[in-house]
């Protein structure tokens, strides 16, 4: 992709979408400018570095899930690329993969769980676009931590279709699949010492 490419348009201060039939090669040609670039459905999506509350939640959630998942799984925080069968390359905020699916520099499908921490700039991608892409890729569980609405949505892949159904939802949820965990968005967001 070259600067001035007519396929590039700014949608919001938090994200730029390069619309068109882009490929992984186009994505890999993006500048190393500290921003996170993903390829979703042929569009290049850019978001700036996460803010401290996002990173606080990401770290706390990764620690919690590392304990819950046990030794047969590995937990990763972004940026870690995941290549989806439709040609997309995404960087979920937190990934849980069977240990055997980590091969060299790549984490490969199938994955047990991906988590996105939703912000105002990522809302549509996380709630709609990535939800559809992750379901189509067969990712068993997809959790969303919505910082603005202080809500957690835990989704489970339906056995009969490439869609998700809600397994748990609220400010505090208790789940037993794919790992037993209690998630409380207010505790995940709370500054240290509170």
C-alpha positions, -999 to 999 in steps of 0.1 A, spaced: 0 0 0 14 34 -9 7 67 8 -21 85 -9 -38 52 -18 -74 61 -26 -86 30 -6 -76 47 27 -101 67 47 -102 79 83 -133 69 102 -125 80 137 -96 93 158 -92 58 172 -92 38 140 -83 41 103 -98 17 78 -81 10 46 -110 -5 26 -105 -28 -3 -92 -62 -11 -60 -60 9 -38 -91 16 -14 -102 44 14 -89 21 -2 -54 22 -5 -56 59 31 -66 64 41 -36 43 25 -12 68 50 11 86 64 1 120 49 32 137 38 18 171 2 13 160 -16 -20 158 -26 -30 123 -50 -59 115 -64 -73 83 -101 -80 87 -122 -90 57 -99 -74 32 -97 -41 52 -67 -29 71 -77 -16 105 -54 6 126 -57 15 162 -32 34 183 -15 19 213 -39 9 241 -45 32 270 -35 23 306 -70 10 317 -71 -13 287 -36 -26 296 -46 -30 332 -75 -52 323 -55 -71 297 -28 -80 322 -51 -89 351 -73 -110 328 -43 -128 314 -31 -137 349 -65 -149 359 -69 -170 328 -34 -184 331 -44 -198 365 -78 -211 352 -65 -227 320 -39 -249 335 -7 -264 321 -21 -277 288 -28 -242 276 -8 -210 269 -21 -175 274 -8 -146 253 -15 -109 253 -14 -87 222 3 -81 200 3 -117 187 -9 -124 152 -35 -150 145 -41 -159 108 -78 -168 101 -89 -191 72 -106 -162 54 -72 -145 49 -76 -121 79 -48 -115 103 -59 -103 138 -44 -95 171 -69 -103 199 -61 -87 232 -58 -121 250 -55 -155 234 -57 -190 250 -43 -217 229 -37 -254 235 1 -256 241 5 -278 211 -9 -251 188 20 -227 195 44 -234 166 76 -213 164 66 -177 157 29 -184 152 -1 -194 173 -23 -215 150 -59 -225 151 -79 -240 168 -80 -217 198 -98 -223 230 -106 -186 236 -100 -151 224 -108 -119 243 -112 -84 230 -112 -54 253 -138 -31 237 -131 6 235 -149 34 216 -126 31 186 -129 -7 184 -166 -12 192 -179 -21 157 -149 -43 149 -151 -62 182 -188 -66 185 -197 -73 148 -168 -78 124 -144 -99 146 -173 -118 162 -183 -130 127 -147 -138 117 -139 -156 149 -171 -177 147 -164 -186 110 -128 -196 120 -142 -220 146 -128 -203 177 -147 -220 205 -152 -191 229 -151 -153 224 -153 -129 254 -157 -92 252 -148 -68 280 -166 -35 273 -148 -8 293 -173 19 284 -204 0 294 -186 -19 322 -200 -52 308 -185 -86 301 -200 -108 273 -189 -144 272 -199 -161 239 -198 -198 231 -196 -212 195 -228 -230 186 -222 -266 176 -246 -265 147 -236 -232 131 -207 -208 128 -223 -183 152 -220 -175 188 -245 -176 216 -243 -157 249 -230 -179 277 -229 -152 303 -233 -114 304 -230 -87 330 -207 -65 351 -198 -97 370 -200 -132 354 -192 -167 365 -184 -191 338 -175 -228 337 -165 -231 301 -140 -232 284 -124 -226 318 -140 -219 352 -136 -183 361 -152 -154 379 -148 -121 360 -157 -87 375 -152 -57 352 -149 -33 381 -122 -54 398 -104 -57 365 -105 -19 360 -98 -8 396 -65 10 401 -39 -7 423 -47 -8 460 -85 -6 456 
